[in-house]
Amino acid sequence: MRLGVVFTGVFLILGGLFTVSALGYAGGALVEGLVQEKLGISGGGHLVQIVLMMLVMVMVIATLLTLAERKWSAFMQDRTGPNRARIGLPIIKDMALAGLPHIATDVVKMLTKEAFRPASANRFLFALAPMLAFAPAFALFLIVPSGPTLTITLPAAVGGYTSTVMMSPTNPDSGLLMLFAIASLAVYGTSLAGWSSNNKFALLGGVRASSQMVSYEVALGLSLVGMMAAFSTVRLAGDDGMAAMQAKYLWSFRAGGFDIGLPQWGIFLQPIGFLLFFAAAFAETKRAPFDSPEGESEIVGYFLEYSGMQFGLFMISEFVEVVVLSGVLAAIFFGGWSLPFGNEWLTNLQVMKDFPILLGAVFGTIFWVKVVLLCYLQLVIRWTFPRFRYDQIQTLGWKILLPLGLVNLFVSTALILWDPSLKALAIAGLLEIVAIAMLTLTPPRQVRREQAEAEHHGGHGHDDHATPAPALSAGHSGH
């Protein structure tokens, strides 16, 4: 029964991702054609992607993550997750419905709960801070492409337009530079929230948050310079963007008409860069184990005085950051919508040539599946590691990530200059992955010492300091 529910859920998720991706291409082609015909300007298709990819996909996934995190934390802690909310209808009134009614209760609670504001707080800045926390996190998805750029010809019944659809809300020349610029604005929301509350505990949380975010922005930018140098671009979307260029194979072979090989994904070219970017971006989201600005056990938090929907903006911005970070990681380090096999085979299928919307929907589904899996990875980390001390967070940023990023940049650029085909960089990347795997799987020295001592004592009949049990006499054997 449970297995059937799981498969049904997976099927519904994949169907939803496929449908929204197909609507993105069809709607983008229609609006692009209409705007071009009526106004004589291009770019109308981006409006569709803003609505579908950001307002629908990002916000829906972020909303569902509020439930997924509680369900996953319950699973890891071996307890029952959210299942008490019910819908009072005759058939389903006694059904938990996988905890989904809890999302509705959260929304109703946030919208109806009183918005409290301290009397001594700065009215304007107190109201502005939640907006500054949410808006930059949400706007970061503007440059993320969720599918390849395709030329779509619509049927005559809907205008018969032939349009080039780019599955990205925008495609500025600045690219990743725009990502850094928008991400740096989020620090204002956290610092203003702590300061404008006129609460010493909130101010302490705001100072912690702002200093942490500023510290990790250095490593965040440094971690992506290697990818910029490898592909000679800062763009993510378009045929000349970083996401599309990763679909090219470094080494490949064909089994009949099926292609398979090692693509030039960022994870293979820059595994150190991936770890640096992931750690720095995770610290920017201020989620555990980097959640010292929100230390509930210390009664510290930059949004300590917020309630109602203002608190809801801070909460949902955290989950939006999880989705956006997953989208950026998928586009930069995991090939966007491409796979290590079958890309050319799939593109060359006649049905895909006849119906390019179908091809775009398949590739779009692949991209969003990667996003969901990366969201799941962040939930696992959130409920695996304990909170770091604040001095440990600063030490990691300045004394580990920053020097490692500089070394990675020098080595990467030297390999790119030596071999512009990126094969030497890929070989170095694969060796780095092997080294990281060995370091990760090798137990610490103390654990190895304890294991050796346990094996040493286990080789004897009894412990050296233990007293052997006396043998039973023959007279007492019957008792």
N, C-alpha and C positions, 0 to 999 in steps of 0.2 A: 504493500500500500504506500509506504513512505517513498520507495523507489519510484513508483509511478508518479507521485506528486512532484518529485525532483525532476524527472524527465519532462513532465508537463510544464513546470516552471521554466526549464531551460528552453524548451520549444517556444514558449510564449515570449521569452526575452529575445531569442534570435529572430522570431517573426517580427517583433516590434522594431528591432534595429534595422532589419531588412526593409520594412515598410517605410520608416522615416527616411532612410537613405534614398530609396526610390523616389519618394516625394520631393526630396531635396533636389534631385536631378530634374525631374519633370517640372516642378514648380520654378526652379531656377531658369530652365529653358523658356518657359512661358513668360515669366516676368521680364527676363532679359529681352526677349523678342518684342514684347509690348512697349517697354520703355524705349528701346531702340527705334521702333516705328513711330511712336507718338511724340517723343521728346528729342530723338536724335542723339541720345547719349548712351553710353555703355555703363555696365556695372550694376544694373538692376537686379541681376541674379544674386548679388551679395546680400540684398535685403532678405531674400528667402532663407539664406543660410543663417543670418542673424536670428531670425525667428525660429527656425527648426533646430539648428545645431546648438544655439545658446539658450534661448528661452524654453525650448522643449527638451532636448537631450541633456544638456548640462544640468538644468534645474530639476528635471525628473529624476535623473540618476542621483544627484545630490540629496534630494528628498528621500529616495529609497535607501540611501546610505545611512540615514538616521535610524532606520529600522535594522538594516543589515549589521551595523556596528553593535547594536544591543543583542541581536541574535547570535553574532559570532562571539561576543564576549561571554554570553551565557554558555555557549558550547565549550569554550576553552576553560571556563570555570566550573564545568559540570553542574550546571543548574538550569532551571526552567527559564526560558527567555520570556519576552513580552507576549502574553496570550490572554490577558484578562479583559481587554476591551471587546465588546460585542456589539453587533448591529441587531436591534430588536425587531427583526422580521421573522415570520413564522418558521421558515425553513432553516435559516442560518443563525438563529438567535443563540444557539448553544455551540456554535462553531468558532474556533479561534481565528480562522482564515489567515493562517501563517503570520498573525500579528499585524496585518495591514491596517485594521481599524485604529491602531495606536498612532499612525501617521495623522489620521483625521482628528484624533483627540489632541495631538500636539498643535495642529494648526488652529483648532478652535480655542485652545487655551492661550496660545500666543496672541490671537486677535482680540480676545475678550478680556484678558487680564489687565488690571490697571497698570498704566505706565507711570511708575513712580519717579519723581525727580527731586533730589535733595534741595532744600530751600536755599542753600548757599552755593549751589552749582551754577556754572555759567550756562544760561539758558541756550544760547545759540550754539556754542561749541559742544555742549552736552548732546544736543539733537543732531549735530553734524557728524560726530565721531562714528556712530554705527554705519552711516552712509559711506564714509571714507574707508571703513573697514571692508564693506561688502563690494563696493563698485570696482576697485582695482582688481580684486580677486576674480570677479566675474568677467571683467574686460580683458583679462589675459588670454582668453580663448579666441580673441579676435583674429589672431594670426595663425591659428592651428588648422591645417587642412584635414578633413575627414574622408577624403576620397580623391581619386585622380581627376585631372581636368579632361573632360570629354566633350565632343561635339555631338549635340542632340538635335535630331530632326523630329518635330512633333507631327502628329497626324493633322490632316487638313481640317478636321472637325474642331480642333482647338487652335486654329491659326496657321498651322503648317510652318511655324518658325524653325529656322536652323540657327542654333545658338551654341556658343562655347561656354560651358558651365564649369566654374571653378568652385569646388566644394570647400570654400573658406570664407568666413565673414568679411575679411579684408585681405589684401596682399600688398602691404606697403613695401617700399624699397628698403626701409630701415629694418624690417623683419625682427630678428632677435633683439636688436637694440631697442625696439619699441617694447619688447617684453621686459627688458631690464628697467626701462623708464617707468612703465606702469607698475611693476612690482615694487619699485622704491617708494611709490606713493602710499602704500598700505601702512607704512610706519606712522604716518600722521594720524590715522584712525586710532591706533592703539595708544599712542602717546597722548593724544587729546582726550581720549576716553578716561585715562587715568588722571590727567591733570584737571579737566573740567568738572570732575565729580567732587572735588574739594574733600577728598577722603585720603588719608595717609596710606591706608592699605592699597587702595586703588592706584595711588600715585606710585607706590613701590612696584606694583605689577606693571604699570605703564613704562616705568624706567627700565625694568627688566626686559620687557618685550621690545622696546625700541632699540636698546643696546644690542640685544640678541639679533634682531633683524638686520641692523646695520653691519654687525660683525660678519654675518654669513653672506651678505650681498657681495663681498669681495671674492669669496670662494665660488659663489654662484656664477658670477661673470667669468671668472678665470677658467672654470671647468668646461665652458663651451667654446673657448677660443680654438682648441684643437679641431673641433668639428667645422668651425668656420674656415680654418686654414685648409682642411682636407677637401672641402667641396667648393672653396673660393666663393662663398655666398653667405649672406645672412638671412636670406629668404627661406621660408618653410614651404609655401604653397607655389603652385605653378609647375610647368614642365621643367623649369630650371631651378626649382626649389630643392631644399635639402631632403624633403620627404620622398619626392619622386626619384631623385638621383640615387637613393639607397636601394632601389629595386634592381640596379645593375649588378650582375654577378662578377665576383673576383675570379673564381674558378667554377666551372660548370661542365656538365655533360648531359647528354640526352638519352633517355630510354625510350626508343621509338620517337614519338612526337612530344614526350613529356620531358620538361626541363627541370633540373635540380642542380643545386650548387650552393656555394657560400656567397651570400650577397654582401655588399659593402654597407651593412648596418652599422650604426654608431656603436652598438655594444661590442662588435668585433674590432672596430677601428680604435675606439676609445673606451675600453672598460674602466680604466681609472677615472676618466672624465665622467662616465656614468655614475660611478660611486660617489664622486665629489659632488656632482650636480644633485643627485638624489638626496644625499645627506644634508646639503646646504638648503635645498628647497624644502625638505621635511622640517628642518629647523625653522624656516621662514613661516611655515604653517602653524608653528607653536603647538603641535600635537605631541603627545607622549612618544618618546621619552624626553622631548624638548619642551615640556609644558610647565616649566618653572614660573613663567609669568602668570599662570593660572593655578597656583598651588592652593587647592581647596583646603588641604590640611593645615596650611599656614594662614588661612583667611586672607589670601592675597589673590587679586585678579583685577586686571585693568577695567573689566566691565562689572565690577562688584556691585555698583549702585544701579545697574540697569535691570529693568523688568519688562514684561509684556513683549510687544513686537520688536522693541529696540534690542532686548536681549536675544530675540529670535534672529535678528540680522547678524549679530556676532556669531551665533551658533551655526546658522546656515552658511555663512561665509567660510567657516572652517571646512565644511563638507564640499562646498564649491571649489575650494582650493585643492582638495583631494582629487576631484574630477579633472580640474584644469591641469594639475601636475601630471596626472596619468596621461592626458592628451598630449602634453608637451613631450613627455618621455617617449610615448609611442611614436610621435612624429620625428623626433631627433635621434633616438637610439634604437628603436625597434622597427624601422622600415616603414612607418606609417601604415599603409594599407597593403603592403606587399608581403609575400611569404617566401621562405627559402626554396620553394618548389612551385611549379605549375603556373607561374605568372604569365609567361608567354603562351603556354598551352591554353590557358583559360581565355586570354585575349584573342587568340586566333580561332576559337570556336565560331562556327558560322552563326549560331544563335546569338552569340554575344556581338558579332558584327552587325547582325540585323536589328538587335534590340540593345543599343548601348546603355540604356537605362538599367537593364538587367545586370550588365557588367559592372556599372557603377554601384548598384545596390549590393552586389556580392563583395566588392572591394570595401565599400563603406561598412558592411557588417563585420568584415575582418578587422578593420580599424577599431570599431567600437568594442569588439570582443577583447582586443588588447587593452583598451581603456578599462574595461570592467575587471580584467585580471590584475591590472596594476593597482586598481582601487582595493581589490581584495588583499594584495600584498601589503598595502599600507595599513589595512585593518589588522593584519596579523602582527605587524611590527608594533602597532599601537597597544596591543594586549599581550605582548611578549616581554618587553623590556620595562624595567622600573624607571622611574623618573631620575634623570641625571641631576646632579648638583649643579648650581649655577657656575661655579668655578670650572667644573668639568666641561660644561657647554662652551665656555669661552676658550678653554685650553684646546678643545677639539677644533674650533674654528680657526684660531690664530696660530697654533703651534703644530697642527697636524694637517688640516685641509689646505691651508695656504701654502706651506712649503711643498707639499705633495703636488698641488696644482701647478706650481712653478716648474718643478722637475718634469712633470708630465707634459707641459707646454714645450719646454726646450727639446725633450726627446722626440715628441710628435712632429714638431716643425722640422727638425733635422731629418727625420725619416721621410717626410713629405718632399723636402728639397732633394733628397738622394734618389727617391723613387716616386715620381708623380703619379704612377699607376695605382698607388695606395696598397700594393701587395706587401711591401716591406712593413708598412704600418699595420696591416692585418696580421702578419706573422708575429710581430711584436705584441699585438693585442691578444692573440690566442695564447701566447706564452704567459702574458699577464693573467689571463683567465685561469690557466692551469696553476700558476703560483698562488692566486687568490683562493682557489679551491683547496689547495694543499694546506694553506695557512688556516682556512676555515675549518677543515675536517680534522686537523691535527689537534689533539687535546692539549691544554696548557701544561706547563712543566710540573706544576703541583699535582694535577690530576694523574699525569703519567707516573709520578713518583708513588702516589697512593696506590695506583693499580699494580705497580711492580711489587710493592710491599705486600699487597693482598695476595698476589700470586706466590710470593715467597713463603708466606705463612700457610697458604693453602696446600703447599707441597708436602707439609709434615702431617703426621697423623693427628696432632692437636697443636694448639697454640703453645709457644714456648713458655708462656707464663701461666698457662692454664693447668689445673690439677686434674689428672685423669679420674674418672668416676670409678669407685671401688667395684670389684666384681662381686656378683651375688654368690653366696655360698650354696652348696647343694641342698642344705637343709631348708633353705628359704626359697628354693626355686618354685615350690608349689604355691606360694602366696602371691 
